[in-house]
Structure formats: structure tokens, C-alpha cells
Amino acid sequence: MKASLSDTIKHFDALAPERMNFTDDLKGQWDRDMHQEVLNFSELDENSVLLELGCGTGRFSHMLAPHIKHAIAIDCAPNMLRMARERTPPSTRVEWVAGDLRDLPKTDGVNTVVMCNTVRYLDPEERDVLFQELHRRLPIGGLLIIGGLLWSMPPDIIEGVDGWLDAERAHVIRVGELDRQLKAVGFDTFAKRMHPAIGVIRAAKIPQLQRRR
């Protein structure tokens, strides 16, 4: 575990105001591009039930709400969820839920899971437990889309994530590492390189017989 749940909540509650909107700098452009690629990979339609893990201030689920059947957006930080609810009209199809990625609340009918800039806060063992649980919950053909991953930049030149995960606690996740972990759980994966250092993974749950071929 990289940090306790209470430390994680404090960290993201403090970041909430600056996460309300995309910035105009290079990182903001990368975030916009990453969200678009995640959307392209998700194959969402009016029958989709979306689960967003680490929803933050709710930009992604809020944007998609009019075009899908239902969205369940989970985050551990109360300030993030408060801002997410404030930006959402009362008639929305989004359900904002307080929860921990290491102990997911019950979700029904989900066929697409999205994680944007979230998976890096879990250590390898926690990711393995989460991926197994998501694989169990998703139907055959269900999708897990993960955005905001490093492609190949060496970790010795990466600064701590948000100035919070220092060298002692941070585990720099590369696409290849995550790809192998997802395949071991039972997903079929496809990765796309966006910018020199940024990648997105699309993981689909396939029948067990197909995985053995």
C-alpha cells in the first residue's frame, strides 16, 4: 500500500479546487487528449453502464452522462465528490459514490470501467486484487480502459506524482508492466501510445476457452 486511505483523502481533498477544470499548459492538453482516447476506446452507447474509478471532480462521467444509460462514479475524497455533485444537474444519470479502490462498493450491471490517472496510486498487489475483482464483475466483452500511463520514460527522470508520491513510495507504472498484469488476470489487451511518454490500455474480458488458444 502506497499510502493510508486517510492520507490519500487529505491529499486529494486539498487538490480538489485546482482539478475542477483543465489547465491550458501542456499537462492540461495531455489530460484532454487522454480523456478523448479513453472515450474512443470505451465504445459507449445508450445501453452502457459505466463505472469510473477515481472520478475526481467528475469531468468524465459528467460529460458522458447524457449519452449512456447510467454511470457510477467512485472517489475517496469528499471535496472531489462535492464538486462533482455541484457540476451535475439533478436529473443526471450519474451516481456519485464515496469509496476506496481497495474495497469497491457493490455495483450492478456495469459493462465498462474507466480509470484516468488513478491506477498509479495502487501498488502491484493492490492492482492485482482490483483487476481480479473487475474481471469477475464484468460480463464477457466488458471493457476496462486505463488512461494516464507512462509508455517508456525511465523512472529516474520522473518526479513524484503531484509532488506527493516521492521516490520511496512511488512505483512508476509503464504500459508493458500493466499489460502483462491484465493478461495474467484474464483480459485481452490493446495499448496505444499517445505522446512520447503517455499511453492508454484497453482491456476486454474474453471467454476462458478463447484465452487458452
C-alpha positions in Angstrom: 0.0 0.0 0.0 1.5 3.4 -1.0 -0.4 5.5 1.5 -3.2 5.1 4.0 -6.7 5.9 3.0 -6.8 8.9 5.4 -3.6 10.3 3.8 -5.0 9.7 0.3 -8.2 11.6 1.2 -6.3 14.5 2.6 -4.1 14.8 -0.4 -7.0 14.8 -3.0 -9.3 17.0 -0.9 -6.5 19.6 -1.0 -6.2 19.2 -4.8 -9.9 19.4 -5.5 -10.1 23.2 -6.4 -7.4 23.0 -9.0 -8.8 19.9 -10.5 -12.2 21.4 -11.3 -11.1 22.4 -14.9 -8.4 21.6 -17.4 -5.5 23.9 -17.4 -4.0 25.5 -20.6 -0.5 24.1 -20.1 1.0 21.0 -21.7 -0.2 18.7 -18.9 -3.8 20.1 -19.4 -3.6 19.3 -23.1 -2.3 15.8 -22.4 -5.2 15.3 -20.0 -7.7 16.4 -22.6 -6.2 14.1 -25.2 -6.1 11.2 -22.7 -9.7 11.6 -21.9 -10.6 11.7 -25.6 -8.6 8.5 -26.2 -10.3 6.8 -23.2 -13.7 7.8 -24.7 -12.7 6.5 -28.1 -11.7 3.1 -26.6 -14.8 2.8 -24.4 -17.4 2.1 -27.2 -20.1 3.7 -25.0 -23.7 3.9 -26.2 -27.2 4.4 -24.7 -27.1 0.9 -23.2 -23.8 1.4 -21.4 -23.4 1.2 -17.6 -20.2 2.9 -16.8 -18.1 2.6 -13.6 -15.5 5.3 -13.2 -12.8 4.6 -10.5 -11.2 7.7 -9.1 -13.6 10.1 -10.7 -12.2 13.3 -9.0 -14.4 16.3 -9.7 -16.4 14.3 -12.2 -15.4 15.8 -15.6 -15.5 12.5 -17.4 -18.7 11.0 -16.1 -20.5 14.3 -16.3 -19.6 14.7 -19.9 -20.8 11.2 -20.8 -24.0 11.1 -18.7 -26.4 12.3 -21.5 -25.2 9.6 -23.8 -25.2 6.4 -21.6 -27.7 4.5 -19.6 -26.1 5.1 -16.2 -22.8 5.9 -14.6 -21.4 5.1 -11.2 -18.5 7.4 -10.3 -16.4 6.5 -7.2 -13.8 8.6 -5.4 -12.5 8.6 -1.8 -12.2 12.4 -1.4 -15.3 14.2 -0.1 -14.2 17.6 -1.6 -13.8 15.9 -5.0 -17.3 14.3 -4.8 -18.9 17.6 -3.5 -17.6 19.4 -6.6 -18.7 16.6 -8.9 -22.2 16.7 -7.5 -22.3 20.5 -7.8 -21.5 20.4 -11.5 -24.2 17.8 -12.2 -27.8 18.7 -12.8 -30.4 17.0 -10.6 -31.8 14.9 -13.4 -28.4 13.4 -14.2 -27.8 9.7 -14.7 -24.6 9.7 -12.6 -24.4 8.2 -9.2 -21.6 9.7 -7.1 -20.3 7.3 -4.6 -17.7 7.6 -1.8 -15.5 4.5 -1.9 -12.0 3.0 -1.8 -10.5 1.3 -4.9 -9.1 -1.3 -2.5 -12.6 -2.2 -1.3 -15.1 -1.5 -4.0 -18.7 -1.0 -3.1 -21.3 -3.1 -4.8 -22.1 -2.2 -8.4 -24.7 -3.8 -10.7 -24.9 -4.1 -14.5 -21.6 -2.4 -15.2 -20.2 -3.2 -18.7 -17.4 -0.6 -18.9 -14.9 0.5 -16.3 -12.7 3.6 -16.8 -9.7 4.7 -14.8 -8.0 8.0 -15.7 -4.8 8.9 -13.8 -5.8 6.6 -11.0 -4.1 3.2 -11.2 -0.7 4.7 -10.3 -1.8 5.2 -6.7 -2.0 1.5 -6.2 0.9 -0.8 -5.6 1.2 -4.0 -7.7 -0.5 -6.3 -5.2 -3.4 -3.8 -4.8 -3.8 -3.6 -8.6 -3.8 -7.4 -8.9 -6.7 -7.6 -6.4 -8.6 -4.8 -8.1 -8.1 -6.3 -11.6 -9.3 -9.7 -10.5 -12.4 -8.2 -8.9 -13.2 -6.1 -12.0 -12.7 -9.2 -14.2 -15.1 -11.1 -12.0 -17.8 -8.3 -12.2 -17.6 -7.5 -15.9 -19.6 -9.5 -18.4 -18.0 -11.3 -21.4 -17.0 -8.5 -23.7 -16.9 -5.9 -20.9 -14.2 -3.3 -21.1 -11.6 -1.8 -18.7 -10.0 1.3 -20.1 -7.0 2.8 -18.2 -5.5 6.2 -19.2 -2.6 8.3 -18.0 0.1 5.6 -18.1 3.8 6.0 -18.9 4.9 4.4 -22.1 8.7 4.1 -21.8 10.2 7.1 -20.0 12.8 5.9 -17.5 11.7 6.3 -13.8 14.9 8.1 -12.8 13.8 11.2 -14.6 10.2 11.1 -13.4 9.3 13.5 -10.5 6.9 12.4 -7.7 3.3 12.3 -8.8 1.7 15.6 -7.9 4.7 16.2 -5.6 3.2 13.6 -3.2 4.5 10.2 -4.2 8.2 10.5 -3.6 10.9 8.0 -4.7 10.4 5.9 -1.6 6.6 5.5 -2.2 6.1 5.9 -5.9 6.0 3.0 -8.3 6.2 4.3 -11.8 3.8 2.2 -13.9 4.7 1.5 -17.5 2.3 0.2 -20.2 4.2 -3.0 -20.6 4.1 -3.9 -16.9 0.3 -3.2 -16.7 -0.3 -5.1 -19.9 1.3 -8.2 -18.5 -0.7 -7.9 -15.2 -4.0 -7.5 -17.0 -3.3 -10.5 -19.3 -2.4 -12.7 -16.3 -5.8 -11.9 -14.7 -7.6 -12.9 -18.0 -8.1 -9.7 -20.0 -7.3 -9.4 -23.7 -5.4 -6.1 -24.1 -4.6 -3.4 -26.6 -2.3 -0.5 -25.9 -1.9 2.8 -27.7 0.9 5.3 -27.4 -0.4 8.9 -27.4 2.5 11.2 -26.6 6.2 10.2 -26.2 5.6 9.3 -22.5 1.8 8.7 -22.3 -0.3 5.6 -23.1 -3.8 4.1 -22.8 -4.7 0.5 -22.4 -8.0 -1.2 -23.5 -8.6 -4.5 -21.7 -11.6 -6.7 -22.7 -12.9 -9.7 -20.8 -12.9 -12.7 -23.1 -14.2 -16.2 -22.7 -11.9 -18.6 -20.9 -11.8 -21.0 -23.8 -10.6 -18.2 -26.1 -7.8 -17.3 -23.6 -6.4 -20.8 -23.8 -5.8 -20.8 -27.6 
